[in-house]
Each structure stands twice: as C-alpha cells, then as structure tokens.
Amino acid sequence: MKDHLLSLIVAAPALAAFIVLFLPAAERVAIRVVSLVGAAVALALSVVALVTYDSARSGLQRVEDYPVVPSMGVHLRLAQDGWTGPLLLLTGVIIFAGVLASWSLNKRDKEYFFLLLILVAGVFGVFVSQDLLIFFLFYEIAVLPMYLLIGIWGASHAVPPKGPFAAAWKLFAVGDKQYAAMKLTLMLLVGSAAILVAVFALYQASGGTSFDLTHLAATKYDRTTQIIVFPLIWLGFGTLAGVFPFHTWSPDGHASAPTAVSMLHAGVLMKLGAFGVMRVGMVLLPEGTAYWVPVVGTVAAINVLYGAFCAMSQTDLKYIIAYSSVSHMGVVMLGAATLTPAGWNGAVFQMVAHGIMTGLFFALVGLVYERAHTRAIHKMGGFARVMPGVAAFFTLACLSSLGLPGTAGFVSEFVVFLGAWKSGHFYWTIAGVLGAFVTAIYVLRATRAIFWGPGPTEEFHELSDARHTEWGALVILGTCLVLLGVWPRLVLDAIDVGSSTHLPAALAAMGGKP
C-alpha cells in the first residue's frame, strides 16, 4: 500500500506557496505563518522518511508512479533510496530555518515567500525523482527562482577592493545584485543546456522508450557514448556544484543574496549539482566515469585549495563564506571521484554537514549585517560582548568548518580523506588535508577579528543579540551540527545503503578497482 509520503513532502511547500499567492499582501503575519507551516510539514515528513527507512534492505522504497506522458515513457516516479532520506532532512531543516530567518523581511513579502517555497518544492522533487526528465524539470524549478530572489531582494554592498582591482570592480559591477543574478542565471542555463543534451542522448541510446533511472542504469551504453556524455553531465551539474572554473557565479550569488536565499543557495542548491553528478553521471555511465574520474578528482582537489586560499584573502564576510563553500564542495566531488564506499559515504555526508554548517553561517552573517550595517571585517571587533549568542554559534560553525572532532564537519572530511587514501590517490588526500589547514587559518582569524578582538566602537552602539524567531534558526542548525558530529550513524547508515547500491556498477566497469 502506498503511503504517498514522498509526494506529500514535495507538495507541502508547493501548496503553501499557492496559499500565499492568494493571500492579500497586507496580511504579513498570515503569509509568514502559512510559509512556516508548509516548511514545518515538509520537515516533519522528511524526519519520518529518514527514521522509517529500512536500512536492512537495499533498493528503492516508497515507490510512487504516476503516468505523465506514457507514449514517451515519462512518469512522475518518486522513490527513496539511502541517499534520499538525509538530503530530504537537510532540505527540510534549511527551509524551516530560512523562513524563521526571514521573519523580519519588509519588502514584497508575498512574492518572496512564494518563490522561496516553490524553489524548495523543486529541490525536494529532485531528490525523490526516479524519472530523468522529471528530475531535470524539478531541477529547473529549483534553480530559476534564484534570479528574482537575488535580483529583487538581494544586496549590493560588497566591500570594494583597493589597488589594481578597483577599475575591474567598476567595469564589471562586481558585488551588484543585478549583475550577480544575471551571471548566476546565464551560467546555470548553459549548464542546464548541457544536461538536457545528455538527458536525450541517454534516452535515445537506451531505446527511446523510458526516462526511468532504473531502466537507464540497466542499459549497456557503448564506451564512446559514455565518454562523450559523461562530461556533459559532470560540467552541467557541476556548474551548480561550483566546479572550477565554472564556479565564478557562486561567490557573487552568495554575497548578493538575502539571508534565507544564501542559506538555501549554499546549503541545498549546490548539493543538487553534486547529487546530479553522482546519481546520474556516475551511476548511469560507469565506463565514462572510469575514463574521466582522474580529471574529476584533480579538479576537485583544485577546488578545495583554490576556494580555501580565495576565502583567506577576502575582507567581506559573505565572500569568505562563499569561497569556503567552493572549497567544501570540492571535498564532496573529491569523495565522489574516489569511487570507494568510504569516499561516496563521505561525499553525501559532506553534503549534509556542509549544508547545515553554511546555512548557520549565512543566518549569522545576516544577523551581523542587519545590526552592524557592514560586512567589512576590518571595521568589526569585539562583537561577542554585545551579542554573545551570535558569537557562540558563529564559533561553532567555524569549528565544524575546520573539521573539529565532535562536529559534523570532522566526520564528513575524515571519511572523504579515508576514501581518497584507500583509492590510492594520495595527492588528493594531501590537497584535502592542506585545504582543511588553510580553512582553520581563515575561519579562526575571521572569528577572532569579528567577535573576540577589541570592543566595538561607538559606531556599533545599536548592536544586540539574536531575538525571537532568530534564535530558532540558530538553535536548530547548531544542534544538528553537534548531533551529527557525535551520532553520525543517524544518517550514515542510510547513506551507506545508497552507496552500496549505486557503486558496484562503476567499480565493475573498472575491473573492481577505483
């Protein structure tokens, strides 16, 4: 008997969005309450999906199948595997915290919450879709609202550079929200075009009868097709995952987005890209994966180091977190490229851990900016004296970012590095460990400069700690970081089932060796 749990998870934020659409714009409290209820229902159902997932058996669970275009083999087919539950939980936590973090928004509330909820419905849809065409459609639903969310509600207050880069700043309007929104949209649309070509190439090569992922995975594609199609999927989805050098939209998008959008952008949307590379590219095209994986892993190692060194050189707080996300997403792709059970487990766990950590970071950055009206680190100092709660949670996020034992960041990075070492790619491991070392430098330096240095000047006399609903977002995300750090099996058992299901085909194509 179908329980329709997965379709309800997708429908909850979508239904809330359409209720918001028909509410009068003057009903600001009602708009927020409906949005919060929609997010809360999705979160609760995501918890149920994870807790009730049967880790003792592999394969798909909770399968729902609704014909859409039967003549082309297009079905709205939803199902849960080992990877799905933790990523649904991540999305539920981030959207619930994001709605709380947006409670004080005072500009076109109705449209903002509508787009936010539609975006999240698309994200949920990607994680549960088992039809490749529907997968792609949900992916587009998740990505396209970002243009309006950044272009209308974003900020244009990045810190201008000095010296030789000042002219380039003015020429390209770096830090401007319209520039960031357009750049993000155009780059992701190019990536989407590559994905769409790959989708129809796989459909045609499999006989042109079905887009079902199980059917596509069972098809034996010729080696040339796999070698040609895999980079389309890797770079198409990888553009959203911040793969170097197609990452440049990401820091500007992060820095210009409003708080909740930054939380979703870095916390969830970038994970869609990595999930797409693994779930579509590596699972469906094992021989293509085997051919390209040295390049994928090497680029991931570059991502880790490049993002970390860029973050270390920033003076704008949001740009530090943005480049940090580029580095941490490199860890995800590094784990995927190892083609080992440990590496894949670590990659998916890193998606969850980094999603929660960066969601907490951007919630905190939003609070600091709202009170201090600046993101320039050199202008801040001693904020812990007037906002001790914010300082404590920011420090916790920093410790998870650098991989302190007892936090989720440690578990994910340790498992990824273990997988890289077992795969025999020692230089990937060295790059990852060096990236973690550089991360420790810039996050600790930023934390000290903002919160633990000399006391704030009179310019910041209106500073205050978190208030009311703001505490909700911080407590939820902070608790998740510690909980997953001390009890990783909460999600790791399910992730291991997913990796054990999807990895064998890729290993078989390589003679059983990564």
MOLINGI-V20152 format. One record per pair of residues at least 6 apart in sequence whose C-alpha atoms are under 7 Angstrom apart, sorted by the first residue. I is the first residue (numbers start at 1). J is the second residue. Records with the same first field share a line. If there is no record, write none. Layout:
# MOLINGI-V20152
I: J + J
This chain:
# MOLINGI-V20152
2: 62
4: 64
6: 78
9: 42 + 45 + 46
10: 121 + 124 + 125
11: 121
12: 38 + 41 + 42
13: 38 + 39 + 42 + 117 + 118 + 120 + 121
14: 117 + 118 + 121
16: 34 + 35 + 38
17: 114 + 117 + 118
20: 31 + 34 + 110 + 114
21: 110 + 114
23: 31
25: 110
28: 109
31: 110
32: 103
35: 113
36: 96 + 99
39: 92 + 95 + 96
40: 96
42: 92
43: 89 + 92 + 93
46: 85 + 88 + 89 + 92
47: 89
49: 85
50: 85 + 86
55: 493 + 494 + 497
58: 497 + 501
59: 81 + 501
60: 79 + 80 + 81
61: 79 + 80 + 81
62: 79 + 80
63: 78 + 79
64: 77 + 78 + 79
65: 75 + 76 + 77 + 78
66: 75 + 76 + 77
67: 74 + 75 + 76
68: 74 + 75 + 76
69: 75
72: 209 + 210
73: 209 + 210 + 211
74: 131 + 210 + 211
75: 131
76: 131 + 134
77: 129 + 130 + 131
78: 128 + 129 + 130
79: 128 + 129 + 130
80: 128
81: 498
82: 494 + 495 + 496 + 497 + 498
83: 494 + 495 + 498
84: 127 + 128
86: 352 + 491
87: 352
88: 124 + 127
90: 352 + 355 + 356
91: 268
94: 263 + 264 + 359
97: 472 + 473
98: 260 + 263
99: 260
100: 469 + 470 + 472 + 473
101: 260 + 363 + 470 + 473
102: 260
112: 149
115: 145
119: 141 + 142 + 143 + 145
120: 142
122: 138 + 139 + 141 + 142
123: 138 + 139 + 142
125: 138
126: 135 + 138 + 139
129: 135
130: 212 + 213
131: 211 + 212 + 213
132: 211 + 212 + 213
133: 211
147: 181 + 182 + 185
150: 177 + 181 + 256 + 257 + 258
151: 177 + 178 + 181
153: 258
154: 177 + 256 + 257 + 258
155: 177 + 256 + 257 + 258
156: 175 + 176 + 177 + 256
157: 175
158: 175 + 316
159: 316 + 376
160: 166
173: 179
175: 252 + 256
176: 256
177: 256
180: 249 + 252 + 253 + 256
181: 253
183: 249
184: 249 + 253
188: 239 + 240
191: 235 + 236 + 237 + 239
192: 236
194: 232 + 233 + 236
195: 232 + 233 + 236
198: 229 + 232 + 233
203: 210 + 211
205: 221
206: 216 + 219
216: 284
217: 283 + 284
223: 287 + 288
226: 285 + 287 + 288
227: 288 + 291
230: 281 + 285 + 288 + 289
233: 277 + 281
234: 277 + 281
237: 273 + 274 + 276 + 277
238: 273 + 274 + 277
239: 246 + 247
240: 270 + 273
241: 270 + 271 + 273 + 274 + 329
242: 250 + 326 + 329
243: 303
244: 299 + 303
251: 319 + 322 + 323
254: 262 + 322
255: 318 + 319 + 322
259: 362 + 363 + 366
262: 362
263: 358 + 359 + 362 + 363
266: 325 + 355 + 358
267: 354 + 355 + 356 + 358 + 359
268: 355
271: 351
274: 333
278: 336
282: 289 + 506
283: 502 + 505 + 506
286: 505 + 506 + 509
287: 506 + 509
290: 510
293: 337
296: 337
297: 333 + 334 + 337
300: 330 + 331 + 333 + 334
301: 330 + 334 + 428 + 431 + 432
303: 326 + 327 + 330
304: 327 + 328 + 330 + 331 + 432 + 435
305: 327 + 431 + 435
306: 327
307: 323 + 324 + 326 + 327
308: 323 + 324 + 327 + 435 + 438 + 439
309: 438
310: 323
311: 319 + 320 + 323 + 324
312: 442
314: 320
315: 376 + 377
316: 375 + 376 + 377
317: 375 + 376 + 377
318: 365 + 375
331: 432
332: 347 + 350 + 351
333: 347
335: 343 + 344 + 346 + 347 + 416 + 419 + 420
336: 343 + 344 + 347
338: 419 + 420 + 423 + 514
339: 514
340: 419 + 423 + 514
341: 499 + 500
342: 415 + 416 + 418 + 419
343: 415 + 416 + 419 + 420
344: 499
345: 495 + 496 + 499
346: 412 + 413 + 415 + 416
347: 416
348: 495
349: 412 + 492
350: 412 + 413
353: 408 + 409 + 412 + 481
354: 409
356: 477 + 481
357: 397 + 481
360: 397 + 474 + 477
361: 394 + 397
364: 390 + 394
369: 375
371: 462 + 463
372: 460 + 463
377: 449 + 450
380: 449 + 450 + 456
381: 449 + 450 + 451 + 452 + 453 + 454 + 455 + 456
382: 450 + 451 + 452 + 453 + 454 + 455 + 456
383: 450 + 451 + 455 + 456
384: 391 + 451 + 452
386: 463 + 464 + 465
387: 464 + 465
388: 465
389: 465 + 466
390: 465 + 466
391: 451
393: 474 + 478
395: 447
398: 443 + 444
400: 407 + 408 + 409 + 410
401: 409
402: 436 + 439 + 440
403: 409 + 410 + 413
404: 410
406: 482 + 485 + 486
407: 481 + 482 + 484 + 485 + 486
408: 481 + 482 + 484 + 485
411: 485
417: 429 + 432
420: 426 + 428 + 429
421: 429
423: 514
484: 490
507: 513 + 514
